[in-house]
Amino acid sequence: MPIGILWEFFEFGSDILLRTDMQKDRITSSISSVKINESGKNIPIRIDHINESTITYEQNGETKKIVIPGGNLDIGLRDTMKDLIVNFIGAIVFSIIGLLYIKNRDEYKFAENFIPTMKGETNKSEE
């Protein structure tokens, strides 16, 4: 799990410092945000069925627009969350295998292949 988190930090840092796009973008057809609540309240407003969105920006003193067909641009949050969910599932599976191994070493001997040990250390099940 910590390696996955460090990887997400690396992706984020690369995107910010090196201006890469490691946290992959995705087009979404709905958003939910308090930022678009016109009353200023901390209540999210949901917009569904977004067909396109427009980004307006200035470059060299000139106003430019980019139209994003098909919806809204999600700039990597879903990619990050999918990666973290996969890491979480892997951590749970590894923990369950470790627990089963502790409870019954003979039946779950295959788990020894995944458990790091110090060089020269003998395994208790081998004694």
C-alpha positions in Angstrom: 0.0 0.0 0.0 2.7 2.6 0.8 4.4 1.9 -2.6 1.1 2.7 -4.3 0.8 6.0 -2.3 4.4 6.9 -3.1 3.6 6.2 -6.8 0.6 8.6 -6.7 2.8 11.3 -5.1 5.3 10.7 -7.9 2.6 11.1 -10.6 1.3 14.2 -8.9 4.7 15.7 -8.5 5.6 15.0 -12.1 2.4 16.6 -13.3 3.0 19.7 -11.3 6.8 20.1 -11.6 7.5 18.6 -15.0 4.1 19.4 -16.6 3.5 15.8 -17.6 0.2 14.0 -17.7 0.8 10.9 -15.7 -2.6 11.1 -13.9 -4.6 10.3 -16.9 -7.5 12.5 -17.9 -11.0 11.3 -18.6 -14.2 12.7 -20.1 -17.1 12.6 -17.7 -20.8 13.3 -18.3 -21.6 14.5 -14.8 -20.1 16.6 -12.0 -21.0 17.4 -8.4 -19.3 20.4 -6.7 -20.0 23.1 -4.1 -17.9 25.5 -6.2 -20.8 25.9 -8.7 -23.4 26.6 -6.0 -24.4 30.1 -6.8 -25.7 30.7 -3.3 -22.2 30.1 -1.9 -23.5 27.4 0.5 -21.5 24.3 1.1 -24.0 22.2 -0.7 -22.9 20.3 -3.8 -24.7 21.0 -7.1 -24.9 18.0 -9.4 -25.0 18.4 -13.2 -25.8 15.4 -15.3 -25.8 14.7 -19.1 -22.9 17.2 -19.9 -22.5 17.1 -23.6 -19.5 19.4 -23.9 -17.5 21.9 -22.0 -15.3 24.8 -22.9 -12.0 26.0 -21.5 -11.3 29.7 -22.1 -7.7 30.8 -21.5 -5.2 33.5 -22.5 -2.0 32.9 -24.4 0.3 35.7 -25.6 -2.4 38.3 -24.9 -5.0 36.4 -27.0 -8.1 34.8 -25.6 -8.4 31.2 -26.8 -11.0 28.4 -26.3 -10.9 24.7 -26.3 -14.2 22.8 -26.7 -14.2 19.4 -25.1 -16.8 17.2 -26.9 -18.6 14.5 -24.9 -18.5 16.0 -21.5 -16.3 17.5 -18.8 -12.6 17.0 -18.4 -11.7 15.1 -15.2 -8.0 15.8 -14.7 -6.9 12.6 -13.0 -8.9 12.1 -9.8 -10.6 8.9 -11.1 -7.2 7.5 -12.3 -5.7 8.2 -8.8 -8.7 6.6 -7.0 -8.7 3.5 -9.2 -5.0 3.0 -8.5 -5.5 3.4 -4.8 -8.5 1.0 -4.8 -6.4 -1.6 -6.6 -3.6 -1.1 -4.0 -6.1 -1.4 -1.2 -7.5 -4.7 -2.6 -4.0 -6.0 -2.9 -3.2 -5.1 0.7 -6.4 -6.8 1.9 -5.6 -10.0 -0.1 -2.0 -10.0 1.2 -3.2 -9.5 4.8 -5.7 -12.3 4.5 -3.1 -14.7 3.1 -0.7 -13.6 6.0 -3.4 -14.2 8.6 -4.2 -17.6 7.2 -0.5 -18.5 7.1 -0.1 -17.5 10.7 -3.1 -19.6 11.8 -2.1 -22.7 9.8 1.4 -22.6 8.3 1.3 -26.1 6.9 -1.9 -25.6 4.8 -0.8 -22.1 3.5 2.9 -22.9 2.9 2.7 -21.2 -0.5 2.5 -17.8 1.4 6.2 -18.2 2.4 7.1 -17.2 -1.2 5.6 -13.8 -0.6 6.9 -13.1 2.9 10.3 -11.3 3.0 12.9 -12.8 5.4 16.5 -11.8 6.3 19.2 -13.7 4.4 20.3 -16.8 6.4 17.2 -16.7 8.6 15.5 -20.1 9.0 11.7 -20.4 8.7 10.0 -21.8 11.8 8.0 -24.3 9.7 11.3 -25.7 8.4 12.7 -26.4 12.0 
